[in-house]
């Protein structure tokens, strides 16, 4: 019979001794942990139950994928549950269960009052909790501990300058004695081996300041459309105005569109694309996560922190911080640099 491996959820120095060969800390020093009364109790890795709390938008969740993958890789037999925001939390593949973080019965976790018995019993099932929530006063961490979670590790959702968000999020691994080995977010999705050259483009975002001017988009697509057999216009829930404007102004070849679709349908559409071009949005992160070659345009936001990662990604950054300062020529060059567009 195989022997059951057992660990203790204790401080990072002790855990690093149990996991030889790890690298130095991977993130900022702001990671905190709270230990319950029974944190030194040895538990079976086979029966380990891990709760992960992650709010934020689609891009925020996707940037957390490498951390979740690292935890799953090191604890393959653990039960991992994530409480997050729907619909994006339903994309997760490396976990056993997901639930809505904004569910009404979870609301007491966020206030400094006694937790109802039903929620306390639910939380008490977990040996370890990793929280990426904004919790400046430690209310959530204390409630988790008082409910019976043996160890609570707190990471900050607020990103600091000078380091990419993936590495900052990975700071929660260090107290577990782990190190991030692959920083590239990945979603597994079936891809057709034979498909027509298709350009996917997303001219919208949640902020007008992050949008490349529509005239630039029209000019760019007119110049490059002949190198593809198809065009795919992508739009989200906040993109109705820009999608309508594009359709009114476009005088080129016909295009497909994927607008206001569920995230798995969107992911499958992005996986069909030969190249995707878009702004600093969750859609760009999703395109990169399904390993579609991606060109991401950045203006007021910092790509050093927020850009999609991977050798299949090219980032175009406005030196002036304005999207209208990004030239069509620069974006065309970024697309060509991916090496997938045939010159005509």
Phi, psi and omega per residue, in radians:
X1 nan 2.379 -3.142
X2 -1.173 2.454 3.126
X3 -1.386 2.458 -3.133
X4 -1.470 2.139 3.102
X5 -1.301 2.433 -3.118
X6 -2.249 2.485 3.084
X7 -2.311 2.923 3.000
X8 -2.015 2.402 3.090
X9 -1.504 1.566 -3.090
X10 -2.274 -2.795 -3.000
X11 -1.197 2.864 -2.990
X12 -1.145 -0.564 3.132
X13 -1.110 -0.780 3.113
X14 -1.131 -0.698 -3.132
X15 -1.197 -0.629 3.114
X16 -1.129 -0.560 3.096
X17 -1.151 -0.481 3.140
X18 -1.461 -0.293 -3.131
X19 -2.149 1.332 -3.088
X20 -1.109 2.658 3.058
X21 1.545 0.128 3.136
X22 -1.358 2.805 -3.130
X23 -1.518 3.016 3.052
X24 -1.071 2.978 -3.113
X25 -0.900 2.470 -3.031
X26 -1.703 -0.128 -3.062
X27 -2.433 -2.967 -3.130
X28 -1.242 2.966 -3.023
X29 -1.499 0.125 -3.039
X30 -1.426 0.016 3.134
X31 -1.219 2.301 3.100
X32 -2.102 2.719 3.019
X33 -2.374 2.566 3.097
X34 -2.099 2.304 -3.074
X35 -1.960 2.317 3.082
X36 -1.330 3.071 -3.082
X37 -1.110 -0.497 -3.067
X38 -1.827 0.454 -2.989
X39 -1.184 -0.342 3.127
X40 -1.524 -0.011 3.136
X41 -1.223 2.195 3.114
X42 -1.191 2.364 3.116
X43 -2.241 2.716 3.135
X44 -1.370 2.265 3.057
X45 -1.053 -0.587 3.130
X46 -1.057 -0.601 -3.106
X47 -1.801 0.185 -3.103
X48 -1.102 2.318 3.095
X49 -2.062 2.144 -3.051
X50 -2.058 2.288 3.060
X51 -1.928 2.268 3.100
X52 -2.110 2.247 -3.132
X53 -1.906 2.073 -3.089
X54 -2.468 1.953 3.027
X55 -1.596 -2.794 3.059
X56 1.659 3.042 -3.098
X57 -1.478 -3.051 -3.075
X58 -0.997 -0.853 -3.139
X59 -1.067 -0.685 3.119
X60 -1.051 -0.770 -3.140
X61 -1.137 -0.769 -3.093
X62 -1.120 -0.588 3.099
X63 -1.208 -0.250 3.105
X64 -1.538 -0.207 -3.080
X65 -0.946 -0.772 -3.140
X66 -1.033 -0.606 3.111
X67 -1.186 -0.793 3.121
X68 -1.091 -0.706 3.124
X69 -1.118 -0.670 3.138
X70 -1.167 -0.716 3.096
X71 -1.113 -0.778 3.122
X72 -1.102 -0.708 -3.123
X73 -1.079 -0.662 -3.091
X74 -1.527 -0.357 3.103
X75 -2.227 1.156 -3.015
X76 -1.118 -0.417 -3.102
X77 -1.767 0.015 3.122
X78 -1.297 2.716 3.014
X79 -1.655 2.087 -3.082
X80 -2.015 2.181 3.126
X81 -2.139 2.368 3.135
X82 -2.058 2.258 2.997
X83 -1.821 2.038 -3.057
X84 -2.552 -2.802 -3.069
X85 -1.803 2.240 3.050
X86 -1.524 2.504 0.284
X87 -1.616 -0.181 -2.969
X88 -1.123 -0.539 -3.112
X89 -1.126 -0.384 3.134
X90 -1.278 -0.111 3.071
X91 -1.361 -0.310 -2.991
X92 -1.126 2.398 -3.088
X93 -2.036 -0.346 -3.043
X94 -1.654 0.254 -3.089
X95 -2.167 2.907 -3.081
X96 -1.655 -0.461 -3.091
X97 -2.726 2.581 3.042
X98 -2.260 2.717 3.095
X99 -2.606 2.891 -3.124
X100 -1.389 2.161 3.089
X101 -1.223 -0.441 -3.126
X102 -1.651 0.297 3.080
X103 -1.126 2.524 -3.048
X104 -1.070 -0.636 -3.084
X105 -1.284 -0.135 3.078
X106 -1.676 -0.129 -3.076
X107 -0.969 -0.665 -3.134
X108 -1.075 -0.308 3.136
X109 -1.163 -0.344 -3.034
X110 -1.745 0.069 -3.122
X111 -2.158 2.642 -3.088
X112 -1.449 1.096 3.106
X113 -2.429 2.817 3.131
X114 -0.984 2.405 -3.132
X115 -1.424 2.365 3.108
X116 -1.011 2.607 -3.079
X117 -0.969 -0.669 -3.104
X118 -1.128 -0.792 3.120
X119 -1.200 -0.676 3.118
X120 -1.064 -0.730 3.114
X121 -1.135 -0.628 3.121
X122 -1.178 -0.740 -3.135
X123 -1.214 -0.572 -3.082
X124 -1.130 -0.280 3.126
X125 -1.214 -0.329 -3.024
X126 -1.642 2.409 3.072
X127 -1.477 -0.572 -3.043
X128 -2.429 2.404 3.038
X129 -2.211 2.378 3.052
X130 -2.074 2.069 -3.053
X131 -1.969 2.205 3.016
X132 -1.830 0.321 -3.084
X133 -1.463 2.689 2.983
X134 -1.232 2.011 -3.030
X135 -2.519 1.045 -2.999
X136 -1.064 -0.537 -3.141
X137 -1.660 0.009 3.091
X138 1.272 0.335 -3.094
X139 -1.118 -0.839 -3.117
X140 -1.105 -0.780 -3.129
X141 -1.055 -0.756 3.140
X142 -1.160 -0.703 3.125
X143 -1.109 -0.699 3.088
X144 -1.077 -0.757 -3.132
X145 -1.159 -0.809 -3.136
X146 -1.108 -0.476 3.115
X147 -1.315 -0.265 3.084
X148 2.061 0.041 3.064
X149 -1.174 2.221 -3.026
X150 -1.167 -0.681 -3.086
X151 -2.470 2.312 3.113
X152 -2.130 2.158 3.105
X153 -1.924 2.215 -3.078
X154 -1.883 2.131 2.977
X155 -1.927 2.701 -3.112
X156 -1.627 2.356 3.047
X157 -1.415 -0.145 -3.134
X158 -1.553 2.065 -3.078
X159 -1.520 2.460 3.132
X160 -1.789 2.682 3.133
X161 -1.205 2.709 3.033
X162 1.735 -0.102 -3.128
X163 -2.655 2.433 3.140
X164 -1.109 2.608 -3.079
X165 -1.008 -0.658 -3.122
X166 -1.022 -0.756 -3.125
X167 -1.249 -0.576 3.080
X168 -1.187 -0.735 3.096
X169 -1.117 -0.558 -3.109
X170 -1.257 -0.075 3.103
X171 -1.087 -0.358 3.123
X172 -1.240 -0.262 -3.126
X173 -1.314 -0.520 -3.030
X174 -1.059 -0.741 3.082
X175 -1.106 -0.308 3.078
X176 -1.592 0.009 -3.113
X177 1.346 0.372 -3.086
X178 -1.958 2.822 3.072
X179 -2.352 2.557 -3.139
X180 -1.306 2.134 -3.119
X181 -1.743 -0.514 -3.134
X182 -2.328 1.899 -3.075
X183 -1.467 -0.009 -3.060
X184 -1.513 2.077 3.063
X185 -1.122 2.385 -3.114
X186 -2.416 2.362 2.961
X187 -2.079 2.265 3.117
X188 -1.407 2.253 -3.136
X189 -2.662 2.494 -3.136
X190 -1.207 2.388 3.128
X191 -2.186 2.472 3.061
X192 -1.288 2.320 3.122
X193 -1.272 -0.522 3.115
X194 -2.078 1.995 3.116
X195 -2.602 2.683 -3.097
X196 -1.281 2.625 3.067
X197 -1.026 2.111 -3.032
X198 -2.308 2.214 3.067
X199 -1.702 2.072 3.029
X200 -1.711 2.415 3.135
X201 -2.534 2.507 -3.081
X202 -2.251 1.732 -3.056
X203 -1.455 0.094 -3.095
X204 -1.981 -3.137 3.047
X205 -2.995 -3.109 3.107
X206 -1.452 0.018 -3.092
X207 -2.530 2.273 3.120
X208 -1.054 -0.565 -3.120
X209 -1.161 -0.356 3.137
X210 -1.644 0.004 -3.085
X211 -1.616 2.299 2.935
X212 -1.166 2.424 -3.113
X213 -0.977 2.510 -3.075
X214 -1.056 -0.633 3.100
X215 -1.074 -0.639 3.071
X216 -1.134 -0.723 3.113
X217 -1.070 -0.807 -3.134
X218 -1.047 -0.813 -3.131
X219 -1.087 -0.790 -3.133
X220 -1.053 -0.849 -3.070
X221 -1.222 -0.633 3.066
X222 -1.038 -0.661 -3.093
X223 -1.327 -0.450 -3.013
X224 -1.963 -0.187 -3.025
X225 -1.014 -0.609 -3.081
X226 -1.157 -0.275 -3.140
X227 -1.517 -0.007 3.129
X228 -2.208 2.695 3.067
X229 -1.537 -0.227 3.139
X230 -2.695 2.736 3.081
X231 -2.137 2.478 -3.136
X232 -2.253 1.902 3.097
X233 -1.478 2.252 -3.076
X234 -2.067 2.364 3.110
X235 -2.524 2.575 3.118
X236 -1.879 -2.913 -3.050
X237 -1.160 -0.466 -3.082
X238 -1.751 0.180 -2.994
X239 -1.839 0.200 -3.033
X240 -0.981 -0.762 -3.068
X241 -1.155 -0.820 -3.104
X242 -1.222 -0.591 3.087
X243 -1.147 -0.750 3.111
X244 -1.088 -0.745 -3.127
X245 -1.147 -0.687 3.129
X246 -1.120 -0.788 -3.116
X247 -1.078 -0.627 -3.136
X248 -1.225 -0.584 -3.038
X249 -1.626 -0.314 -3.048
X250 -1.296 2.269 3.125
X251 -2.152 0.230 -3.098
X252 -1.622 -2.772 -3.116
X253 -1.125 2.791 3.128
X254 -1.120 2.757 -3.128
X255 -2.432 2.711 2.972
X256 -1.426 2.882 3.051
X257 -2.499 2.519 3.032
X258 -2.232 1.784 -3.033
X259 -2.243 2.310 3.109
X260 0.960 0.747 3.116
X261 -1.714 2.794 3.091
X262 -1.176 2.823 -2.951
X263 -1.161 -0.585 3.109
X264 -1.231 -0.660 3.041
X265 -1.099 -0.717 3.104
X266 -1.116 -0.752 3.125
X267 -1.063 -0.739 3.119
X268 -1.144 -0.645 3.097
X269 -1.155 -0.739 3.119
X270 -1.124 -0.604 3.121
X271 -1.179 -0.368 3.089
X272 -1.330 -0.350 -3.009
X273 -1.314 2.442 3.002
X274 -1.269 -0.705 3.101
X275 -2.525 2.513 3.029
X276 -2.089 2.422 3.060
X277 -2.209 2.270 -3.129
X278 -2.855 -3.042 -3.102
X279 -1.648 -2.971 3.042
X280 -1.335 1.499 -3.079
X281 -2.452 2.928 3.022
X282 -1.102 -0.525 3.115
X283 -1.117 -0.735 3.097
X284 -1.095 -0.708 3.092
X285 -1.146 -0.627 3.109
X286 -1.184 -0.733 3.088
X287 -1.024 -0.802 3.133
X288 -1.154 -0.630 -3.103
X289 -1.173 -0.523 3.077
X290 -1.562 0.215 3.013
X291 1.212 0.465 3.000
X292 -1.428 2.257 3.072
X293 -0.924 2.241 -2.911
X294 -2.285 2.398 2.954
X295 -1.987 2.074 -3.087
X296 -1.963 2.230 -3.084
X297 -1.746 2.219 -3.099
X298 -2.147 2.387 3.059
X299 -2.146 -1.527 -3.074
X300 -1.325 -0.300 -3.129
X301 -1.694 2.821 -2.985
X302 -1.688 1.924 3.136
X303 -1.195 -0.357 3.089
X304 -1.073 -0.430 3.117
X305 -1.783 -0.699 -2.863
X306 -1.959 -0.057 -3.058
X307 -1.218 2.612 2.979
X308 -1.065 2.563 -3.091
X309 -1.845 2.679 3.061
X310 2.336 2.665 3.114
X311 -1.184 -0.239 3.130
X312 -1.589 0.180 -3.088
X313 -2.052 2.340 2.982
X314 -2.047 2.323 -3.137
X315 -1.921 2.304 3.046
X316 -1.925 2.115 -3.053
X317 -2.060 2.307 3.067
X318 -1.399 2.114 3.134
X319 -1.118 -0.493 -3.131
X320 -1.529 -0.126 -3.112
X321 1.380 0.133 -3.134
X322 -1.992 2.378 -3.127
X323 -1.168 -0.553 -3.130
X324 -1.241 -0.171 3.095
X325 -1.469 -0.136 3.085
X326 -1.477 2.095 -3.080
X327 -1.450 2.724 3.065
X328 -1.085 -0.675 3.125
X329 -1.038 -0.722 -3.134
X330 -1.101 -0.715 -3.141
X331 -1.223 -0.695 3.067
X332 -1.035 -0.718 3.122
X333 -1.142 -0.658 3.111
X334 -1.141 -0.699 3.101
X335 -1.117 -0.798 3.127
X336 -1.099 -0.582 -3.113
X337 -1.125 -0.344 3.080
X338 -1.258 -0.281 3.044
X339 1.307 0.371 -3.069
X340 -2.017 -0.034 -3.081
X341 -1.876 2.173 3.114
X342 -1.414 2.330 3.093
X343 -1.320 2.544 3.124
X344 -1.981 nan nan
